[in-house]
Amino acid sequence: MHIQITARHFKMHESIREHITKELEKLEKFFDGIIGCEVVLFYERPQNSRKHCEMTLKVKGETLFAAADSDDFLKSVDMSVEKLERQLKKYKDKLREKNKRVVREVNAKP
């Protein structure tokens, strides 16, 4: 999986980059068709502000998006990954149901 991380208007610590990479690699156990992910981190205001994390996950045939904000970048990343995890599970269930429908239609034909 290709991961692109962007930090807007600040220098990102290496520990944040490692945390993002580790969390996104966990998503591969839910769905193996992940092509890549774009992560954007930014502040609302420079001081005493919320930290935002936006993730765009590209999978075969679909693009999933999750955004979260909190007082800490690591929390924002974790919340975004949880949202993507739920979306991946839902997407995978839809694919399974679609495949079951196709198999039933093929078996029903004389």
C-alpha positions in Angstrom: 0.0 0.0 0.0 1.3 3.4 -0.9 0.9 6.0 1.9 1.3 9.8 1.3 1.4 11.9 4.4 1.1 15.7 4.2 1.5 18.1 7.1 0.1 21.6 6.4 1.8 24.6 8.0 3.9 22.7 10.5 6.8 20.2 10.6 5.6 16.7 11.5 7.5 14.6 14.0 8.8 11.2 12.9 6.9 9.5 15.7 3.6 10.8 14.2 4.6 9.5 10.8 5.5 6.1 12.2 2.2 5.9 14.1 0.2 6.7 11.0 2.0 4.1 9.0 1.5 1.4 11.7 -2.2 2.2 12.0 -2.8 2.1 8.3 -1.0 -1.2 7.9 -3.6 -2.7 10.3 -6.3 -1.9 7.7 -4.8 -4.5 5.3 -6.0 -7.3 7.5 -9.6 -6.2 6.8 -9.3 -5.9 3.0 -6.4 -6.8 0.8 -7.5 -4.6 -2.2 -6.2 -1.4 -0.7 -4.2 0.6 -3.3 -3.1 3.6 -1.4 -3.9 6.2 1.2 -3.5 10.0 1.5 -3.3 11.6 4.9 -3.5 15.3 5.6 -2.8 16.8 9.0 -3.4 20.4 9.9 -4.3 22.9 12.6 -7.4 24.9 12.8 -5.5 27.8 14.3 -1.8 27.9 15.2 -2.3 28.1 19.0 -4.8 26.3 21.3 -6.6 24.7 18.5 -8.1 21.4 17.3 -5.8 19.1 15.3 -7.5 17.7 12.1 -6.7 14.5 10.3 -8.2 13.7 6.9 -7.7 10.3 5.2 -8.6 9.2 1.7 -8.3 5.5 1.2 -8.3 4.1 -2.4 -9.5 0.6 -2.8 -10.5 -1.3 -5.9 -13.5 0.4 -7.4 -14.1 2.8 -4.5 -12.6 5.8 -2.6 -13.3 6.0 1.2 -12.9 9.2 3.2 -12.6 9.8 6.9 -12.0 13.0 8.9 -11.6 13.6 12.6 -10.4 16.3 15.0 -9.3 16.3 18.6 -6.7 17.9 20.9 -3.9 15.6 19.7 -2.8 14.4 16.3 -2.5 10.8 17.5 -6.1 10.7 18.7 -7.3 12.2 15.4 -5.4 9.6 13.5 -6.8 6.8 15.6 -10.4 8.1 15.2 -9.9 8.4 11.4 -8.6 4.9 11.2 -11.5 3.5 13.2 -13.9 5.2 10.7 -12.1 3.8 7.7 -12.2 0.4 9.4 -15.9 0.5 9.6 -16.2 1.7 6.0 -14.0 -1.1 4.8 -16.0 -3.7 6.6 -19.2 -2.3 5.1 -17.7 -2.2 1.6 -16.4 -5.8 1.9 -19.9 -7.0 3.1 -21.4 -5.3 0.0 -19.0 -7.0 -2.3 -19.7 -10.4 -0.7 -23.5 -9.9 -1.0 -23.1 -8.9 -4.6 -21.0 -12.0 -5.4 -23.6 -14.2 -3.6 -26.4 -12.7 -5.7 -24.4 -13.4 -8.9 -23.9 -17.0 -7.9 -27.6 -17.5 -7.1 -28.6 -16.0 -10.5 -26.1 -18.3 -12.3 -27.4 -21.4 -10.4 -31.0 -20.4 -11.0 -30.6 -20.4 -14.8 -31.6 -23.6 -16.6 
